[in-house]
Amino acid sequence: MKNLLLSAAIGDIGGEPYEFEGRTKDYDKVDLLLPGNTYTDDTVCTFACAEALLHSQDGMSMHENIAKSLYSRCRADLFRGFGGRFARWLMYPEIQPPYNSFGNGSAMRVSAAGFMAENRSMCVELATLTALPTHNHPEGKKGAVATALAIFHAMQGEDKDFIRENVLDRFYPDWSDLRYSDIKPSYDFNETCQQTVPAALICFLESKDYADCLKLAIALGGDADTLAAIAGPMAYAFYREMPDELVENAKAKLPEWMLELNDEFDAFVNGKRNA
């Protein structure tokens, strides 16, 4: 599989025009290739975490390494719509302690952990590490772990019933019996893991393919780019393909360091799988 990290970026880019004033609940009006769409904080944080997981630095713990990568990469690309508390974390002249967030930022940036993990325990560990620099609240960590596990299980070839039972039912039991048609009418903008991650899981579980998953997520009428950035990697891990035009649109809009990291990450994951 190629363009693993792009599976989150494409969701982010496709959802960006629909995050605030462009919000919609009309599936048929969602266009994933609007000319002006671009990446947001979801993509920057995703690639920063992936970079840290790939490149450990001597004398630093993985937690410190992830915090450093998030801090430096996000400060270098500040005008990407970072959430208020995370933006304040970035404004300090040096890296600050975590601030106990349960926002959906921990889930939007975790996909690398799901793709890289060699087993379930490794997936949980890596996902938790990506959350800890800022989102150390139990719900923040849970959102990251649930997202990563859905990706991991899909990469292992598990079916949707398995993923529903072992991720949605296990981590968000209050959502177990809900379907997309149940949640869509009243779903609104929400930036917590508790309301974003299970909704993204349901979008994936009821999708027909990758693009359909993104459009379902965006048409919930909530935090569109983040919902799609979370659901997108689940869908790619499961369906194993993304439309070429979405891949090319993302590549045309991402900076060179992300494109290079995208290729390096693919080589690492595919090398591990082949071994």
Wavefront OBJ file of the C-alpha trace (Angstrom):
o trace
v 0.000 0.000 0.000
v 1.163 3.501 -0.860
v 0.284 6.959 0.447
v -0.694 5.754 3.902
v -0.354 9.149 5.569
v -2.184 10.805 2.703
v -5.307 8.886 3.695
v -5.695 11.309 6.620
v -4.549 14.376 4.669
v -7.051 13.736 1.852
v -9.881 13.602 4.386
v -8.667 16.803 5.994
v -8.329 18.601 2.660
v -11.702 17.376 1.406
v -13.459 18.408 4.593
v -11.776 21.788 5.048
v -14.310 23.864 3.055
v -17.167 22.364 5.101
v -15.810 22.904 8.608
v -17.460 26.201 9.551
v -19.724 28.381 7.399
v -19.700 25.807 4.624
v -21.127 23.071 6.853
v -23.660 20.801 5.150
v -25.772 17.727 5.794
v -26.397 17.159 2.089
v -24.247 14.221 0.967
v -24.801 15.046 -2.703
v -23.414 18.562 -2.275
v -20.083 17.382 -0.850
v -17.318 17.927 -3.412
v -13.955 16.490 -2.347
v -12.150 18.387 -5.117
v -13.183 21.989 -4.586
v -10.391 24.098 -6.178
v -9.575 26.093 -3.052
v -9.472 23.249 -0.545
v -6.290 22.879 1.464
v -4.761 21.104 4.438
v -5.283 22.190 8.044
v -3.867 21.450 11.478
v -5.040 17.838 11.204
v -2.514 17.125 8.464
v 0.364 19.005 10.089
v -0.118 17.109 13.355
v -0.508 13.758 11.558
v 2.788 14.160 9.722
v 4.555 15.530 12.806
v 3.602 12.429 14.811
v 4.620 10.118 11.967
v 7.966 11.887 11.698
v 8.609 11.393 15.404
v 7.637 7.723 15.334
v 10.048 7.156 12.439
v 12.949 9.254 13.691
v 13.852 8.775 17.326
v 16.528 11.102 18.669
v 19.321 10.090 20.994
v 18.793 11.075 24.611
v 15.066 11.707 24.189
v 12.147 9.503 25.127
v 9.552 8.834 22.438
v 7.122 11.044 24.351
v 9.644 13.907 24.244
v 10.396 13.232 20.599
v 6.722 13.438 19.630
v 6.247 16.631 21.646
v 9.267 18.200 19.934
v 8.071 17.281 16.458
v 4.543 18.573 17.114
v 5.908 21.785 18.596
v 8.418 22.526 15.840
v 6.377 21.481 12.811
v 3.224 23.248 13.964
v 5.041 26.455 14.921
v 6.522 26.485 11.410
v 3.019 26.354 9.853
v 0.965 28.348 12.322
v -1.977 29.490 10.212
v -3.645 26.124 9.763
v -6.551 26.478 12.164
v -5.105 25.057 15.383
v -7.499 24.768 18.315
v -7.297 27.404 21.016
v -5.537 25.436 23.773
v -3.146 23.771 21.356
v -2.357 27.156 19.794
v -1.523 28.541 23.252
v 0.695 25.480 23.879
v 2.554 26.387 20.688
v 3.013 30.032 21.669
v 5.232 29.338 24.670
v 8.962 29.775 23.986
v 9.567 26.193 25.067
v 7.549 22.974 25.208
v 5.027 22.956 28.047
v 3.507 20.042 30.020
v 0.331 18.457 28.641
v -2.926 20.242 29.443
v -5.313 17.306 29.965
v -7.259 17.745 26.739
v -9.947 15.364 25.526
v -10.333 17.186 22.224
v -10.401 15.288 18.953
v -6.877 16.445 18.114
v -5.474 13.251 19.595
v -7.522 11.125 17.183
v -6.909 13.212 14.080
v -3.112 12.843 14.329
v -2.757 9.170 15.320
v -3.084 7.251 12.054
v 0.655 6.514 11.774
v 0.419 4.400 14.933
v -2.289 2.212 13.423
v -0.359 1.701 10.199
v 2.980 1.037 11.918
v 1.890 -1.308 14.690
v 2.942 -4.931 14.471
v 0.499 -6.130 17.121
v -2.360 -4.824 19.244
v -0.293 -3.930 22.298
v 2.168 -1.995 20.150
v -0.730 -0.127 18.554
v -2.092 0.902 21.956
v 1.356 2.007 23.113
v 2.166 4.077 20.025
v -1.280 5.673 19.934
v -1.034 6.642 23.592
v 2.385 8.163 23.031
v 1.076 10.403 20.244
v -1.663 11.704 22.545
v 0.443 12.332 25.654
v 2.202 15.630 24.790
v -1.124 17.487 25.011
v -4.124 15.127 25.203
v -3.342 13.192 28.388
v -6.953 13.137 29.625
v -8.305 9.532 29.668
v -10.818 10.400 26.937
v -8.103 12.007 24.824
v -5.958 8.891 25.057
v -8.971 6.651 24.458
v -9.876 8.511 21.281
v -6.371 8.055 19.902
v -6.246 4.368 20.832
v -9.689 3.572 19.381
v -8.833 5.293 16.103
v -5.473 3.562 15.794
v -6.939 0.149 16.609
v -9.586 0.476 13.896
v -6.793 1.160 11.392
v -4.622 -1.640 12.770
v -7.401 -4.242 12.666
v -8.328 -3.232 9.122
v -4.677 -3.559 8.090
v -4.723 -7.054 9.579
v -7.647 -7.976 7.333
v -10.373 -8.049 9.980
v -13.930 -7.449 8.803
v -16.252 -4.659 9.863
v -18.136 -6.804 12.367
v -14.862 -7.494 14.168
v -13.931 -3.799 14.177
v -17.380 -2.776 15.401
v -17.241 -5.300 18.248
v -13.628 -4.674 19.272
v -13.474 -0.910 18.814
v -16.848 0.850 18.670
v -18.661 -1.474 21.103
v -15.700 -1.758 23.443
v -14.638 1.886 23.655
v -17.962 3.641 23.037
v -20.696 1.247 24.195
v -23.317 4.010 24.257
v -22.941 4.181 20.459
v -23.087 0.402 19.888
v -26.653 0.246 18.604
v -26.539 3.495 16.637
v -26.427 3.774 12.878
v -25.559 6.688 10.633
v -29.237 7.490 10.107
v -29.680 7.682 13.886
v -26.924 10.188 14.537
v -27.034 12.431 11.465
v -30.214 14.472 12.132
v -29.047 15.900 15.462
v -25.280 15.742 14.976
v -23.623 19.132 15.357
v -20.167 20.658 15.517
v -18.234 19.069 18.375
v -14.493 18.959 18.995
v -14.349 16.261 21.690
v -13.114 12.730 21.179
v -16.286 11.440 22.834
v -18.501 12.817 20.051
v -16.084 12.688 17.109
v -14.382 9.285 17.243
v -17.489 7.069 17.483
v -19.182 9.137 14.772
v -16.156 8.687 12.497
v -16.168 4.956 13.225
v -19.822 4.708 12.218
v -19.085 6.573 8.975
v -16.379 4.049 8.172
v -18.455 1.030 9.179
v -21.369 2.072 6.946
v -19.288 3.261 3.986
v -19.046 1.575 0.567
v -15.540 2.808 -0.322
v -12.951 5.412 0.660
v -14.586 8.436 -1.002
v -18.012 7.433 0.303
v -16.593 7.298 3.819
v -15.239 10.839 3.542
v -18.511 12.180 2.166
v -20.526 10.480 4.927
v -18.225 12.040 7.539
v -18.426 15.517 6.022
v -22.210 15.310 5.552
v -22.744 14.793 9.271
v -22.498 18.581 9.477
v -19.949 18.602 12.298
v -16.194 19.131 12.526
v -15.958 18.034 8.902
v -12.222 18.020 8.206
v -11.401 16.209 11.438
v -14.175 13.636 11.054
v -12.863 12.855 7.567
v -9.234 12.843 8.689
v -10.095 10.263 11.376
v -12.386 8.077 9.260
v -10.260 8.264 6.108
v -7.331 6.131 7.291
v -9.741 3.508 8.632
v -11.363 3.316 5.207
v -8.054 3.156 3.338
v -6.730 0.411 5.616
v -9.902 -1.558 4.899
v -10.590 -0.893 1.194
v -6.897 -0.619 0.172
v -7.519 2.010 -2.507
v -8.163 5.725 -2.883
v -9.221 7.623 -6.028
v -6.192 8.837 -7.982
v -7.593 12.328 -8.381
v -7.833 12.744 -4.592
v -4.256 11.554 -4.148
v -2.961 13.949 -6.814
v -4.943 16.871 -5.379
v -3.388 16.290 -1.968
v 0.130 15.940 -3.345
v -0.257 19.240 -5.194
v -1.142 21.036 -1.966
v 1.239 19.563 0.617
v 4.737 20.898 1.345
v 7.792 18.972 0.225
v 8.712 17.708 3.687
v 5.349 15.972 3.965
v 5.654 14.378 0.523
v 9.114 13.064 1.367
v 7.896 11.735 4.705
v 4.904 10.137 3.008
v 7.237 8.079 0.800
v 9.582 7.248 3.668
v 6.684 6.105 5.847
v 5.327 3.874 3.074
v 8.732 2.273 2.634
v 9.037 1.630 6.353
v 5.594 0.084 6.776
v 5.770 -1.993 3.609
v 9.250 -3.188 4.541
v 7.972 -4.360 7.923
v 4.972 -6.102 6.352
v 7.115 -7.854 3.733
v 9.577 -8.974 6.394
l 1 2 3 4 5 6 7 8 9 10 11 12 13 14 15 16 17 18 19 20 21 22 23 24 25 26 27 28 29 30 31 32 33 34 35 36 37 38 39 40 41 42 43 44 45 46 47 48 49 50 51 52 53 54 55 56 57 58 59 60 61 62 63 64 65 66 67 68 69 70 71 72 73 74 75 76 77 78 79 80 81 82 83 84 85 86 87 88 89 90 91 92 93 94 95 96 97 98 99 100 101 102 103 104 105 106 107 108 109 110 111 112 113 114 115 116 117 118 119 120 121 122 123 124 125 126 127 128 129 130 131 132 133 134 135 136 137 138 139 140 141 142 143 144 145 146 147 148 149 150 151 152 153 154 155 156 157 158 159 160 161 162 163 164 165 166 167 168 169 170 171 172 173 174 175 176 177 178 179 180 181 182 183 184 185 186 187 188 189 190 191 192 193 194 195 196 197 198 199 200 201 202 203 204 205 206 207 208 209 210 211 212 213 214 215 216 217 218 219 220 221 222 223 224 225 226 227 228 229 230 231 232 233 234 235 236 237 238 239 240 241 242 243 244 245 246 247 248 249 250 251 252 253 254 255 256 257 258 259 260 261 262 263 264 265 266 267 268 269 270 271 272 273 274 275
